[in-house]
């Protein structure tokens, strides 16, 4: 089992390295990602600009590295918020049941009845475009799967003997929920977070591609592809490198999630 988990080491290293590089960007000898250079318009990849330049003369390598901070950061933040909200709702609904469970699961079913991308687009259209709006949209459509999964686990656990024993010695419902049941669900929520990261990354890029995410001149992979898509035949490097970064990172996230699922021996369809 441990050997299987090692398959996530390289993808995890790649994602962490790329994100760390973006955080240290101001300290590194890279070009200014937002600086327009009219003397270097649409230059092919070379020594000075390894990934070439875009239609405004901006260095694509610098913009790709810098953009990973937002693209990866938004995906991780949205997945974390989704996990917290969904965990709390699923834990409470599963344990107490009754009217709260009925209402909560009705909301979950209602949200999940819509295609997640279309619902995220609808939310970002209503709110002002920007990074935080994308995070809100991703969290709003992502928490439901956590809630449903955690609720299912709680429904199984709450009828076990150790819960009856805890009640017998006078433990309150809150104590049982947070000290006895919640820790048994952390692993499941952690694995689901890893699995969801790739989808959140792609959705963030899609929203940015549509102009609903971070606004120019801020670089994100989706916005870079969108801004340069008309040059895909004449200057394919403008779209190729941010596209490769997006695809490779999403692939790494998927490998991490699946590796975690196998490592912890989870059989649930998550």
C-alpha positions in Angstrom: 0.0 0.0 0.0 2.8 2.4 0.8 4.4 1.8 -2.6 1.2 2.8 -4.3 1.1 6.0 -2.4 4.6 6.9 -3.6 3.1 7.5 -7.1 1.9 10.8 -5.7 5.3 12.1 -4.7 6.4 13.3 -8.1 3.1 15.0 -9.0 3.0 16.6 -5.6 6.6 17.8 -5.9 5.8 19.4 -9.3 2.7 21.3 -8.0 4.4 22.5 -4.9 7.6 23.5 -6.8 5.5 25.5 -9.4 3.4 27.2 -6.7 6.5 28.0 -4.6 8.2 29.4 -7.6 5.3 31.7 -8.2 5.3 32.9 -4.6 9.1 33.7 -4.8 8.6 35.3 -8.2 9.5 38.9 -7.1 12.9 37.6 -5.8 13.8 35.7 -8.9 15.4 37.2 -12.1 12.3 36.9 -14.3 10.8 39.4 -16.6 8.0 41.6 -15.4 4.9 39.5 -16.4 2.8 42.6 -17.0 5.3 44.8 -18.8 4.4 45.6 -22.3 7.4 45.7 -24.7 6.6 47.0 -28.2 10.0 45.9 -29.4 9.4 42.3 -28.6 5.9 41.6 -30.1 5.1 38.0 -30.8 8.7 36.7 -30.6 9.2 33.0 -30.9 10.8 31.1 -28.0 14.5 31.9 -27.7 17.3 32.5 -25.2 15.9 35.8 -23.8 12.3 34.6 -23.8 12.2 30.7 -23.4 8.5 30.5 -24.0 8.4 33.5 -26.5 6.3 36.7 -26.0 2.7 37.5 -26.6 1.0 40.0 -28.8 1.9 42.8 -26.4 5.6 41.7 -26.0 5.1 40.3 -22.5 7.2 37.3 -21.5 5.1 34.1 -21.6 7.4 32.2 -19.4 7.1 34.8 -16.7 3.4 35.0 -17.1 3.0 31.2 -17.0 5.0 31.0 -13.7 3.3 34.0 -12.2 -0.2 32.8 -13.3 0.2 29.5 -11.4 -0.1 31.4 -8.1 -3.7 32.4 -9.0 -4.7 29.2 -10.9 -3.4 26.8 -8.3 -4.1 29.0 -5.3 -7.8 29.5 -6.3 -8.3 25.8 -6.9 -6.7 24.8 -3.5 -8.6 27.6 -1.6 -11.9 26.7 -3.2 -11.5 23.0 -2.5 -10.6 23.8 1.1 -13.6 26.0 1.6 -15.9 23.4 -0.1 -14.5 20.7 2.2 -15.1 22.8 5.4 -18.7 23.7 4.4 -19.6 20.3 3.1 -18.1 18.6 6.1 -20.0 20.7 8.6 -23.3 20.3 6.7 -22.9 16.5 6.2 -21.8 15.9 9.8 -24.7 17.8 11.2 -27.3 16.5 8.9 -26.2 12.9 9.2 -26.0 13.0 13.0 -29.2 14.8 13.9 -31.4 13.8 10.9 -34.9 15.0 11.0 -36.0 18.3 9.4 -32.5 19.7 9.1 -31.3 16.6 7.2 -34.3 16.8 4.9 -33.8 20.5 4.1 -30.0 20.2 3.8 -30.2 17.2 1.4 -32.9 18.9 -0.6 -30.5 21.9 -1.1 -27.7 19.5 -2.0 -30.0 17.7 -4.6 -31.1 21.1 -6.0 -27.5 22.4 -6.4 -26.3 19.1 -7.9 -29.2 19.0 -10.4 -27.5 21.8 -12.3 -24.3 21.3 -14.4 -21.6 22.6 -12.1 -19.9 24.7 -14.8 -23.1 26.4 -15.8 -24.0 27.2 -12.2 -20.5 28.6 -11.6 -20.8 30.8 -14.7 -24.2 32.0 -13.4 -22.7 33.0 -10.0 -19.8 34.8 -11.6 -22.1 36.7 -13.9 -24.1 38.0 -11.0 -21.1 39.0 -8.9 -18.3 41.4 -10.0 -15.6 39.5 -12.0 -12.5 38.7 -10.1 -10.4 36.1 -8.2 -12.7 36.1 -5.1 -15.8 35.7 -7.2 -14.3 32.6 -8.8 -13.5 31.2 -5.4 -17.0 31.8 -4.2 -18.5 30.2 -7.3 -16.3 27.1 -7.1 -17.0 26.7 -3.4 -20.8 27.2 -4.0 -20.9 24.3 -6.5 -18.3 22.1 -4.8 -19.5 21.7 -1.2 -22.4 19.4 -2.1 -20.3 16.4 -2.9 -18.6 16.7 0.4 -21.9 17.0 2.3 -23.4 14.0 0.7 -20.3 11.8 1.2 -19.8 12.8 4.9 -23.5 12.4 5.6 -23.4 8.9 4.3 -20.4 8.0 6.4 -22.0 9.5 9.6 -25.3 7.6 9.0 -23.2 4.4 9.1 -21.1 5.4 12.1 -23.7 6.9 14.4 -25.5 3.5 15.0 -22.3 1.8 16.1 -21.6 0.6 19.6 -19.0 3.2 20.5 -21.5 6.0 19.9 -24.0 4.3 22.3 -21.2 3.8 24.8 -20.3 7.5 24.6 -23.9 8.5 25.2 -24.1 6.1 28.1 -21.2 7.8 29.9 -22.9 11.2 29.4 -21.2 12.6 26.4 -23.1 15.5 24.7 -24.1 15.4 21.1 -21.5 18.1 20.3 -18.8 16.0 21.9 -19.8 12.9 20.1 -20.0 14.7 16.8 -16.6 16.5 16.9 -14.5 14.1 19.1 -15.8 10.7 18.2 -17.4 10.9 14.7 -15.7 13.8 12.9 -12.1 12.3 13.2 -13.3 9.2 11.4 -14.4 11.3 8.4 -11.3 13.5 8.1 -9.5 10.9 5.9 -12.5 10.7 3.5 -12.8 14.5 3.2 -9.0 14.8 2.6 -9.1 12.3 -0.2 -12.1 13.9 -1.8 -10.3 17.3 -1.7 -7.4 15.8 -3.6 -9.7 14.3 -6.2 -11.6 17.6 -6.6 -8.6 19.8 -7.1 -8.1 18.9 -10.8 -11.7 19.8 -11.6 -11.5 23.1 -9.7 -8.4 24.0 -11.6 -10.1 23.4 -15.0 -13.2 25.3 -13.9 -11.1 28.2 -12.8 -9.3 28.3 -16.1 -12.7 28.1 -17.9 -14.1 31.0 -16.0 -10.9 33.0 -16.6 -11.1 32.1 -20.3 -14.6 33.6 -20.4 -13.4 36.8 -18.8 -15.2 36.1 -15.5 -12.0 35.5 -13.4 -9.0 37.6 -12.7 -9.1 40.7 -14.8 -6.3 42.0 -17.1 -3.4 42.5 -16.9 -3.3 39.8 -14.1 -2.0 36.6 -15.6 -3.9 33.3 -15.2 -3.6 30.3 -17.5 -7.2 30.5 -18.7 -7.0 34.3 -19.4 -3.6 33.8 -21.3 -5.2 31.2 -23.5 -8.2 33.4 -24.1 -6.2 36.5 -24.9 -4.0 34.8 -27.4 -6.3 32.3 -29.0 -6.6 34.3 -32.2 -2.8 33.8 -32.7 -2.9 30.0 -32.3 -2.0 29.4 -36.0 0.6 32.1 -36.5 2.2 32.0 -33.0 1.1 28.8 -31.3 3.5 29.2 -28.4 1.2 31.9 -26.9 -1.4 29.3 -26.2 0.7 26.2 -26.1 2.7 26.8 -22.9 -0.1 28.0 -20.6 -2.1 25.1 -22.0 0.6 22.6 -21.1 1.0 24.1 -17.6 -2.8 23.8 -17.1 -3.1 20.3 -18.4 0.0 19.0 -16.6 -1.1 20.5 -13.3 -4.6 19.1 -13.6 -3.1 15.7 -14.4 -0.9 15.9 -11.4 -3.9 16.8 -9.2 -5.8 13.8 -10.5 -2.8 11.5 -9.9 -2.5 12.8 -6.3 -6.2 12.3 -5.7 -6.3 8.7 -7.1 -3.1 7.8 -5.2 -4.6 9.0 -2.0 -7.7 7.0 -2.6 -5.7 3.8 -3.2 -3.3 4.5 -0.3 -6.2 4.7 2.2 -8.0 1.8 0.6 -11.2 3.8 0.1 -13.8 1.9 -2.0 -16.5 4.6 -2.0 -17.4 6.0 -5.4 -16.0 9.5 -4.7 
